[in-house]
Amino acid sequence: MKWIVGLGNPGTPYQSTRHNIGFMAVDRFAEKHGIKVTQSKCKALLGEGNVNGTKVYLIKPMTYMNLSGESIRAFMDFFKAPIEDFIVIYDDLDTPFGQIRLRYQGSAGGHNGIKSTIQHLGTQSFNRIRMGINRPLPGYNIADYVLSSFSKEEVKSMPQLLDTTCEAMEYTLGNPFEKTMAKFNV
């Protein structure tokens, strides 16, 4: 079993913001594989399916970004889910828009959703797919930036970014994360 968590904020005002790109990736993956992410459990919306012979849980925490770890920990405890089978997908300011970076450990790097996840899991070692959203121009407040919508140009190339992320998600279902990193960290 693999459990994939996309980070974001619940509610319509946040739906198409940079901070919600993790939710967007999970939604795209769910759509591709006919999984409905609608069950309310563990302070999250869950979806369960089978992808290429692997049982997959898709999770969208409904705790707001800064408390994402609460939902992740609740799922882990309830389902006795091993951390080795966990993948988190989230926005990253230090990765150029349109690119993804995979890592299996590291600090939060200022990302409050990852900070909460590290706090609730008690480790910095877990699989991550970071989706690039660029940094704002100097002087632009980072909180305002991550809660802003994508530009028209970014919206046009969003399908490709989401598809690449889904390919990495699919690939990691049947391959070690290190091999997935080697394939997708270009």
C-alpha positions as CSV (number, residue, x, y, z in Angstrom):
1,M,0.0,0.0,0.0
2,K,1.2,3.5,-0.8
3,W,-0.3,6.6,0.7
4,I,0.1,9.9,-1.1
5,V,-0.6,13.2,0.6
6,G,-1.1,16.4,-1.4
7,L,-0.7,19.6,0.7
8,G,-3.1,22.5,0.4
9,N,-5.7,24.6,2.1
10,P,-9.4,23.6,2.1
11,G,-12.0,26.0,0.7
12,T,-12.9,27.8,-2.5
13,P,-10.8,30.9,-1.9
14,Y,-7.6,28.8,-1.9
15,Q,-8.6,26.4,-4.7
16,S,-6.3,27.7,-7.5
17,T,-3.5,29.2,-5.4
18,R,0.2,28.3,-5.6
19,H,0.0,26.8,-2.1
20,N,-2.6,24.3,-3.3
21,I,-0.6,22.7,-6.1
22,G,-0.3,19.5,-4.0
23,F,-4.1,19.2,-3.9
24,M,-4.1,19.8,-7.7
25,A,-1.7,17.0,-8.3
26,V,-3.7,14.6,-6.1
27,D,-6.9,15.6,-7.9
28,R,-5.2,15.0,-11.3
29,F,-3.9,11.6,-10.2
30,A,-7.4,10.7,-8.8
31,E,-9.0,11.7,-12.1
32,K,-6.6,9.7,-14.2
33,H,-7.2,6.6,-12.1
34,G,-10.9,6.9,-11.3
35,I,-10.4,7.4,-7.6
36,K,-12.9,9.6,-5.7
37,V,-11.2,11.6,-2.9
38,T,-14.4,12.3,-0.9
39,Q,-14.3,10.2,2.3
40,S,-14.0,12.4,5.4
41,K,-11.6,10.7,7.9
42,C,-8.5,11.6,9.8
43,K,-9.1,15.4,9.4
44,A,-8.7,14.8,5.7
45,L,-10.5,13.8,2.5
46,L,-9.4,10.3,1.5
47,G,-9.7,8.3,-1.7
48,E,-8.8,4.6,-2.1
49,G,-8.0,2.8,-5.3
50,N,-5.8,0.3,-7.1
51,V,-3.2,1.6,-9.5
52,N,-1.2,-0.9,-11.5
53,G,-1.8,-3.6,-8.9
54,T,-0.9,-1.4,-5.9
55,K,-3.4,-0.2,-3.3
56,V,-3.2,3.6,-3.1
57,Y,-4.7,6.0,-0.6
58,L,-4.9,9.6,-1.8
59,I,-5.1,12.2,1.1
60,K,-5.9,15.9,1.1
61,P,-5.6,17.3,4.7
62,M,-8.5,19.6,5.7
63,T,-6.6,21.1,8.6
64,Y,-5.1,24.1,6.6
65,M,-1.5,24.0,5.6
66,N,0.1,24.9,8.9
67,L,-1.5,21.9,10.6
68,S,-1.0,19.3,7.8
69,G,1.0,17.0,10.1
70,E,-2.1,16.4,12.4
71,S,-4.0,14.8,9.5
72,I,-0.9,12.9,8.3
73,R,-0.3,11.5,11.7
74,A,-3.9,10.6,12.2
75,F,-4.0,8.6,8.9
76,M,-0.7,6.9,9.8
77,D,-1.9,5.9,13.3
78,F,-5.4,4.8,12.1
79,F,-4.3,2.7,9.2
80,K,-1.0,1.6,10.7
81,A,0.6,3.0,7.5
82,P,4.4,2.7,7.3
83,I,6.3,5.9,6.8
84,E,8.3,4.1,4.0
85,D,5.1,4.0,1.9
86,F,4.3,7.7,2.4
87,I,4.8,10.4,-0.3
88,V,4.0,14.0,0.3
89,I,3.5,16.5,-2.6
90,Y,3.7,20.2,-2.1
91,D,4.7,23.6,-3.5
92,D,8.3,24.7,-3.5
93,L,9.6,28.2,-3.9
94,D,13.2,27.1,-4.7
95,T,12.2,24.9,-7.6
96,P,11.5,26.7,-10.9
97,F,7.9,26.6,-12.1
98,G,7.2,23.6,-14.3
99,Q,9.8,21.4,-12.6
100,I,9.6,18.8,-9.9
101,R,12.3,17.7,-7.4
102,L,12.1,14.5,-5.4
103,R,13.8,14.1,-2.0
104,Y,13.6,11.5,0.8
105,Q,14.8,13.8,3.6
106,G,15.7,17.3,4.6
107,S,14.4,20.3,6.6
108,A,11.2,22.1,6.1
109,G,12.9,24.9,4.2
110,G,10.4,27.4,5.5
111,H,7.4,25.4,4.3
112,N,4.9,25.4,7.2
113,G,3.1,22.3,5.9
114,I,6.3,20.3,5.9
115,K,7.3,21.8,9.3
116,S,4.1,20.5,10.7
117,T,4.6,17.1,9.1
118,I,8.2,16.8,10.5
119,Q,6.9,17.8,13.9
120,H,4.1,15.2,13.9
121,L,6.1,12.3,12.4
122,G,9.2,13.0,14.5
123,T,11.5,12.7,11.5
124,Q,12.8,14.6,8.5
125,S,13.1,11.3,6.5
126,F,10.1,10.8,4.3
127,N,9.5,10.8,0.5
128,R,8.7,14.2,-1.1
129,I,7.7,15.5,-4.5
130,R,8.3,19.2,-4.5
131,M,6.5,21.1,-7.3
132,G,8.1,24.3,-8.4
133,I,6.3,27.6,-8.0
134,N,9.2,30.0,-8.3
135,R,10.1,32.7,-5.8
136,P,8.3,36.0,-5.8
137,L,10.1,39.2,-6.9
138,P,12.1,40.9,-4.1
139,G,9.9,42.8,-1.7
140,Y,6.9,40.7,-2.4
141,N,5.5,39.1,0.7
142,I,6.0,35.3,0.6
143,A,2.7,34.5,2.4
144,D,0.8,36.7,-0.1
145,Y,2.7,35.1,-3.0
146,V,1.9,31.5,-2.1
147,L,-1.8,32.4,-1.5
148,S,-2.0,34.1,-4.9
149,S,-3.2,32.6,-8.2
150,F,-1.0,31.4,-11.0
151,S,-0.2,33.7,-13.9
152,K,-1.9,33.1,-17.3
153,E,1.4,31.7,-18.6
154,E,1.7,29.3,-15.7
155,V,-2.0,28.2,-16.1
156,K,-1.2,27.3,-19.7
157,S,1.7,25.0,-18.7
158,M,0.0,23.6,-15.6
159,P,-1.4,20.5,-17.3
160,Q,2.2,19.4,-18.3
161,L,3.4,20.0,-14.7
162,L,0.5,18.0,-13.2
163,D,1.1,15.2,-15.7
164,T,4.8,15.0,-15.0
165,T,4.0,14.8,-11.2
166,C,1.4,12.1,-11.9
167,E,4.0,10.1,-13.9
168,A,6.4,10.3,-10.9
169,M,3.7,9.2,-8.5
170,E,2.8,6.3,-10.8
171,Y,6.5,5.3,-11.2
172,T,7.2,5.3,-7.5
173,L,4.3,2.7,-7.0
174,G,6.4,0.0,-8.7
175,N,10.0,1.3,-8.1
176,P,12.2,2.3,-5.2
177,F,12.0,6.0,-4.4
178,E,15.7,6.4,-5.2
179,K,15.1,5.0,-8.7
180,T,12.2,7.5,-9.1
181,M,14.4,10.3,-8.0
182,A,17.1,9.3,-10.6
183,K,14.5,9.3,-13.3
184,F,12.6,12.5,-12.5
185,N,15.3,14.8,-11.0
186,V,16.7,16.1,-14.2
